[in-house]
C-alpha cells in the first residue's frame, strides 16, 4: 500500500508546524525521518497516522483520502506506535498483544482461533514466548518495546509508523528493536516509517531518509545519498564520513560548527 502526503500544512491551535509538504512513503521499505528538535517530525507522523487533521492538503492511502476511511478499516492497514505508549495497569504481554486484534473484531464476537493464532505468531516474531504471561510493567525497556511492536503486528497492518521507538533505550536495546524491525521488513515486506534522532542508526537501518527542518522537507533520498553537505545546514554540525560496519552507507563523526 502507498501512503502519500499532498501539500500538507499542519499545526496546533494558532501555531503552524508543517508548511506545504508532500511525500510518498516508499512501499516495503524502512524510511527514517530525521531532523533537529522541534522541526515537525512527530507532527508529520501524527498526520500520517490520522491522529492530527491537517490544516490543508490531504493524506491518501492507495489514493483514498484518510478522512474517507473508517477507523477500523484504517487500523487494519496502518498501525502507529507513539513515543510513550501507555497500557492499562496489570496487563500481561499476551493481553496487550491481543488488543491489536480489536480492529478485526465485531463487538459481539470474542477472540476466535484465528485471532489466537495471529496473537501467538506476533509474540513469536518478537521473541516474547517466555514473557507472554508477564505484567508489561515488569519488563525491561527493550522487552516492552518488543511487546508494543507485537501488538501492532497483531493488527496485521501493511504500514507501521513509529515515533522514536528507541529514544529511552540503551544501545543494546536500541539495536535489538531496530534489528527486529529490519527482520520484519525483510521477511514480510512491512512498510515502516520511523522518527529517529540518531543519524548513524537511521543510515544503518533505513533505505530511505526524509530530512525535516523548520516544518519543511529538505531532503528525501536513499540513505546512501546522504552527505555531509546535506547534514550540515540542518543540524548545524560538521560531519566527517567513514565507512560503517554492516552497511552500504557512510557513518559520521560530528562536531559543532566552529569546533
C-alpha positions in Angstrom: 0.0 0.0 0.0 1.2 3.5 -0.7 0.8 6.3 1.9 1.2 9.8 0.5 1.1 13.4 1.8 -0.1 16.0 -0.6 0.7 19.7 0.1 0.2 19.2 3.9 0.2 22.1 6.3 -0.5 21.2 9.9 -0.1 22.5 13.5 -1.7 23.1 16.8 -4.1 25.9 17.5 -2.5 29.0 16.1 1.0 27.5 15.6 1.6 26.1 12.2 4.4 23.4 12.3 4.4 21.8 8.8 4.4 24.0 5.7 3.0 22.6 2.4 4.9 19.3 2.4 4.5 16.4 0.0 5.8 12.9 0.4 5.4 9.4 -1.0 6.3 6.9 1.7 8.4 4.2 -0.1 6.4 0.9 0.0 8.0 -2.2 1.5 11.0 -0.1 2.8 12.1 1.4 6.1 12.1 5.2 6.0 13.9 7.2 8.6 12.5 10.7 9.4 15.3 12.8 10.9 15.8 16.5 11.8 16.5 18.8 14.8 14.3 19.0 17.8 11.0 20.8 17.2 11.3 20.6 13.4 7.9 18.8 12.9 8.9 15.1 12.7 6.4 13.9 15.2 3.7 16.2 13.8 4.3 14.6 10.4 3.9 11.1 11.9 0.6 12.1 13.6 -0.7 13.5 10.3 0.3 10.3 8.5 -1.5 8.2 11.2 -4.7 10.3 11.0 -4.1 11.4 14.7 -3.9 15.0 13.7 -6.1 16.6 11.0 -4.1 18.8 8.6 -4.9 22.5 8.2 -4.7 22.0 4.4 -3.8 19.3 2.0 -4.6 15.6 2.1 -3.2 12.3 3.2 -4.0 9.3 1.0 -3.7 5.6 1.3 -3.7 3.9 -2.0 -5.2 7.1 -3.5 -8.1 7.3 -1.0 -8.2 10.2 1.5 -7.6 9.0 5.1 -10.7 11.0 6.1 -12.8 8.6 3.9 -11.5 5.5 5.8 -13.5 4.2 8.8 -11.4 3.9 11.9 -11.5 0.1 11.9 -10.7 -0.2 8.2 -7.7 2.2 8.6 -6.4 0.3 11.6 -6.4 -2.9 9.6 -4.0 -1.3 7.1 -2.0 1.2 9.2 -0.6 1.0 12.8 1.0 3.7 14.8 3.2 3.5 17.9 3.6 6.8 19.8 6.8 7.8 21.6 5.4 6.9 25.1 2.7 4.3 24.7 0.6 3.6 27.9 -1.1 0.3 28.9 -3.8 -0.4 31.5 -2.2 -1.4 34.9 -1.7 -5.1 35.4 -2.0 -6.1 31.8 0.1 -9.0 30.6 2.2 -9.2 27.4 -0.3 -11.6 25.8 -3.3 -9.4 26.8 -1.5 -6.3 25.3 -0.8 -8.1 22.0 -4.4 -9.2 21.9 -5.5 -5.6 21.8 -4.1 -5.4 18.3 -7.0 -7.7 17.1 -9.7 -5.2 18.0 -9.9 -3.7 14.5 -10.7 -7.1 13.1 -13.5 -8.0 15.5 -17.2 -7.3 16.0 -18.5 -6.1 19.3 -20.5 -9.3 19.7 -17.6 -11.7 18.9 -14.9 -13.0 21.3 -11.4 -14.0 20.1 -11.6 -16.7 17.5 -9.0 -19.4 16.9 -7.7 -17.3 14.0 -7.2 -14.4 16.4 -5.4 -16.7 18.9 -3.1 -18.0 16.1 -2.2 -14.4 15.0 -1.5 -13.3 18.6 0.8 -16.3 19.1 2.6 -15.6 15.9 3.1 -11.9 16.8 4.5 -12.9 20.1 6.9 -15.4 18.4 8.0 -12.9 15.8 9.1 -10.6 18.6 10.7 -13.4 20.7 8.4 -12.9 23.6 7.3 -16.5 24.1 8.8 -16.8 27.6 7.3 -13.5 28.7 3.7 -13.8 27.4 2.2 -14.1 30.9 4.4 -11.4 32.5 3.0 -8.0 33.5 4.1 -5.5 30.9 5.4 -3.2 33.7 7.9 -5.8 34.9 9.7 -5.9 31.6 12.9 -4.2 30.6 12.6 -1.2 28.2 13.6 -3.3 25.2 11.2 -6.1 26.1 8.4 -3.5 26.5 9.1 -2.1 23.1 9.0 -5.5 21.5 5.7 -6.2 23.2 4.2 -3.0 21.8 5.5 -3.9 18.4 4.0 -7.3 18.7 0.6 -5.6 19.5 0.9 -3.6 16.2 1.8 -6.8 14.3 -1.4 -8.4 15.6 -3.3 -5.7 13.7 -1.7 -7.1 10.6 -1.0 -3.7 9.1 0.7 -3.0 5.8 2.3 0.2 7.2 3.8 0.8 10.6 4.6 4.3 11.9 6.9 4.6 15.0 7.8 7.8 16.9 11.3 7.5 18.3 10.9 3.8 19.4 14.5 3.7 20.8 14.7 7.1 22.5 14.7 5.7 26.1 16.8 2.6 25.4 20.5 1.8 25.9 22.4 1.0 22.8 22.0 -2.8 23.2 18.2 -2.5 23.3 18.2 0.1 20.5 19.9 -2.4 18.2 17.5 -5.2 19.4 14.4 -3.2 18.5 15.9 -1.9 15.2 17.1 -5.5 14.2 13.5 -6.7 14.9 12.0 -4.0 12.6 14.6 -4.8 9.9 13.8 -8.5 10.1 10.1 -7.8 9.9 10.6 -5.6 6.9 12.7 -8.1 5.0 10.5 -11.1 5.9 7.0 -9.6 5.4 7.5 -6.5 3.3 6.1 -4.3 6.0 6.4 -0.7 5.2 8.0 1.2 8.2 8.4 4.9 8.9 10.5 5.8 12.0 11.1 9.1 13.6 14.8 8.9 14.8 17.4 11.2 16.4 20.5 9.0 15.9 21.6 9.8 12.3 24.0 6.9 12.2 21.4 4.4 13.2 19.0 5.9 10.7 21.6 5.5 7.9 22.4 1.9 9.1 18.8 0.6 9.2 16.7 2.8 6.8 16.7 2.5 3.0 15.1 6.0 2.6 15.8 9.2 4.6 13.4 12.1 4.9 15.1 15.1 6.5 12.9 17.8 8.0 13.9 21.3 9.0 11.6 24.1 10.3 8.5 22.2 9.1 9.8 21.6 5.6 11.1 18.5 3.9 14.7 19.5 2.8 15.8 16.0 1.6 14.1 12.8 0.5 16.6 10.4 -0.8 18.1 6.9 -0.5 20.2 6.6 2.7 23.5 6.2 0.6 22.9 9.6 -0.9 23.0 11.5 2.4 26.2 13.6 2.5 28.0 15.9 5.0 26.7 18.8 2.8 23.2 17.6 3.3 23.5 17.3 7.1 25.5 20.5 7.9 22.8 23.2 7.3 20.1 21.2 9.0 21.9 20.1 12.2 24.5 22.9 12.4 27.3 20.4 12.6 30.3 19.5 10.6 30.2 15.8 9.6 33.2 13.6 8.8 32.2 10.4 6.9 33.7 7.0 7.4 32.7 3.5 6.2 30.4 1.9 8.7 30.2 -1.8 9.6 27.5 -3.9 8.1 26.1 -1.1 6.0 26.4 0.2 2.4 26.1 3.8 3.8 28.7 6.0 5.3 28.6 6.7 9.0 29.6 10.0 10.6 31.5 11.7 13.3 30.0 15.0 14.3 31.2 18.3 15.8 29.5 21.6 16.3 30.4 24.2 13.7 33.4 26.1 14.6 35.0 23.4 16.7 
